[in-house]
Amino acid sequence: MTEQLTEKVEQWFINRNLHEANPVKQFEKLMEEVGELFEGIAKGKSELIKDALGDMQVVLIGLEQQVRNGAQIEASPQELDLLLMVSSLGELAMKLHKHIYHNETQTPQVRPELSLLHSVIHSISIHNMTNAGTCLAIAYKEIKDRKGKMIDGVFVKEADLQSKGG
């Protein structure tokens, strides 16, 4: 069944002339779907999780097809920064994973990744005619009076608790 679905998805990309499109755009779509997956997991929304996992597979099939077909790979300065951000997030995730998986006792050295992420946030804010400080102030204003509680090590805001009936 999976092979047949893969062929159908590949044909879907061909029918829409996406099979030779820029894989960077497809990668951006993949990151959007990853965000939905994380949201679904954080909020315990199984339908969103299933949808995101399926959508991620569609995007991966398309991205593989684009690369295999020799699609032109190009990126704007902002897209380059986004790729760098995702790469840094991957490095950070690998260090945390390694720390947990190998049951390491020393604090993981994550400062380089965090510094790079702050730098990329600054750069992306400039691409969007703002600055990182303004964005941080907006975020703080939104959370400063937020109430909620810790559930499994994650702060869940009151509004989300009420929507879950908790």
N, C-alpha and C positions, 0 to 999 in steps of 0.2 A: 504493500500500500504506500509506503513512504517513497519508494522509487517512482511510482506512478504520480504521486502528488508533486514530487520534485520536477518531473517532466512537465506537468501542468503549470507549475509556477514559472518554469523557464519559458514556456510558451506564452504565458501572460506577459512576461517582460518583453519578449519578441513582438507580440501584438501591439504593444504600446511604444515600441521603438526605444525601450530602455536598456536593452541588452548590450549596447555599446556606449551607454552614457557614462559620465564621470563617476568613478567609484567613490570619490571623496563625498559626493552628495549622498550616495547610498550609505556611506559610513555615518554621515550626520543623522540619517534616518535611523540607523542602528542604535545610535546613542539615545535618540528620542525613545525608542522602544525599550532600551535598557532602563531609562528613567521610569517608564511605566511599570516595568517589572519591579523595580525597587519600591515604587509607591504601593503597588499591590501587596508586596511582602510586608512592608512597614504597616500597612493598614489592614492586613488580613483579608484582602479582597481576592478570593480565589478566581473569580471570573476575569478580573483584570490580569492576574498572573498568567492564566491560560492564554488570554488574548495576546499578551506581551510576548510570551514564549513562542507562540505561533507566528506572530508578526516578525520576531527576530529571525526565525528560520526563513521566512520569505525574503527578508532583506539580505540575509547571508547567501542565499541561493542566487539572488540577483547580483550581489557584489562579486561573487565568485565568477558568475557568467560574464560580467563586464570585464574583469581582469583577464579572464581566459580569452576573451574576444579582442584583447589588445586595446581597450578603451583608453582614450587620452586621460591621463591623471594630472590634474592641475588644481590649484587652490589659491584663493585670495589670501592676503596677509592675515585676515581674521581667521580663516579656515586653517591656516598653518598654525596659528596660536591655539586653536581648538584641538588640533591633532597633538600638539605638544602637551596640552593640558591632559588629554586622555592618556597619553604615554606616561606622564608623571603620576597620574592616578593609578595606572597599572603598576608602576614601580612601587608606589606606596602600598598598594594592595598585596603585592608579592612579599614585601617585607613583613607586613602584618601576618599574612598567611604562613610564611616561613616561621615566624616567631611562635605562632600557635601550634602549627603542625609538628615542629621539632621540640615543643615544650621548652623553649629557651627561657633562661632566667634573666639575662641581661636586657635592659631596655633597648628596643630596636632603634637604630640610628635613622631617623626619618627627616631630619632637618633639611638636607638638600632638596628632597622632594617638596616639602612644605614651602621652602623659599622659592623654588621654581614655580609652584602653583600660585603663590602670591604675586609673583612677577607676571605670570600669564594673565591673572585676573586683572591686574593693572593695565596690561596691554589691550585686552579685550574691552575693558571699560573705555579706553581712549578711542578704539574703533567705533564705539557706540556713543561718542560725543558726551561722555561723562567721565568720572574718575572713581577709583576704587573706594576712596573715603566717602564720597557721596552715597555710593551703593551700600556700604557698610552702615552708614547712618540711617538709610531707609530701612534696612533689615532690622537694625536695633529698635527703631521706632515701632516697628511692627511686633516685635517680640517682648519689649520691655515690661509690659503689664500682663503678659500671657500667663495663664494659669493652666495647670495640668498635673500629671503625675508620671513617675517612672514606671514603665512596664517592660520587663525583660531588658533593662539597661537602656531603654529609649524613652525620651521625654515625649509623652503624648499630650497634645494640647486639649484643653477642656472641650472645645467644639467637636473634636474627633471622638472623644470619650462619649459625649452625648449622642452622636450619630450612631455609635455602636451599641448604645443602650447601657453604657458602663458608667 
